[in-house]
Amino acid sequence: MYLIKNRKKRHKKNKRYMLFKSPQKKGTCHKVTIMKPKKPNSATRKVAKITFMKCKRKTVSQIPGIKHNLQKFSTVLIRGGRAKDLPGVKYRIIRGVFDLKNVYNRFKGRSKYGIKKYV
């Protein structure tokens, strides 16, 4: 009689491996640059190279919204969410937290850009 072995379950690859079971992480900005998107689109997207506080890994993340005040060695909070037309960019910086200011004169989609509701 032969023993039938069960198949091993395939482990799902974590796409946001820098966050590692946490919704956001704190990091330090090391370089602020621009990137050009892939073929059908054309723009200058603002990105920042960031080192995480706990582990010394580096990653590139996008700065959403119009204008920013990000500089070298400023502290930021990072969340998941890739930029589809920027290769290798899997994270976004949260506006209005730590050193990155919120977007001014924003009335729609305010929660993504750190703006409180004015009554």
N, C-alpha and C positions, 0 to 999 in steps of 0.2 A: 504494500500500500504506500502510495506516494503522499507526502505532505504538500498541501497547497498553501503557498505563501501569499499573503495579501500584497497588493501593489502599494508602493510607497506614494504618499500624497506629494504632489508637486508643490513646493513652497512658492507663494506669490512674491515676486521681486518687488521690493519697496522702492517706489520712484522718488520719494522724498527722503532719502536715507540720511541726510544731514540733520533733519528734525528729530528722528529716532523717537517715535511714540510721544511726541509733544506737539501741540498745535502751533506754538511760536517759539522762537529762540532769540536770545540776545547776542548781538555781535558787534564787532568794531570794523569800521570802514577803513580800507587801506588805499583804495584808488577809485576815483570817480572819473568815468570816461563815457564815450558814446559808442554805440554799435549800429551797424547798418543791417536791416532785416533781409530775409531771404528773397528769392527772385521776384515774385510778382509785386511785392510791396517796396516802397522807397520812403525812408524817413531817417531821422537820427534819434534813436532810442537812448535814453539815459540809463546807464547801468553803473553798478558799484561792485568792487571786489571786496568781499567781507570775510573776516575770520571770526569764528564762533568763540565765545568766551571760555566754555568748558574744554572742548577739544580744539586742537590747533589746526583744524581743517579750514581750507579756503574755498569759497564758492562765489559765483557771479550772480547777482540778483538785480531785478529791474526796479527803477524808481518810478512809480506810477504818477500820473497827473502832470499839470503844467507847472514849470519852474520848481526849483528846489534849492535848499540852502545847505546841502550836504558837503562836508569837507573831510579831509584826511583825519583819522583818529576820532571821528564822532561816533557815538553809540546809537545803534538802530535795533529795531525789532523786526524779525523776518517771519513770514508765513509762506506756506506752499502756494503754488499757482504758477504754471509755466507761461512764458511768452511764446506763442506758437511760431512766430516768425523770427525769433532769435535762437540760434542753435546753442544748446548748452545752458540756457537760462531757465531754471526750474523753480525759482523762488522770487517773491516780491517783498519789498520793504513796506512796512505799515506806516502811513503818514500820521502825523500828530502825536507820535509817541517818542519819548526821549529827545534826541537832538534834531530830528527831522520835523520841520513845521508842516502844518496842514495847508491844503489848497484854499486860496481865498476866492470869494465870489462864486462859490459852487452851490447850486440849488437842487440838483438832481444827483442821485447816487452818492449822497454825502457820507454814508457810513464807510465807504472805501477810502475816503480822503481825509478823515479825521475832523469833520465839521459837525458841531452841535446844532440842534434845531433852534432857530431864533423865533420867538413867539411875538 
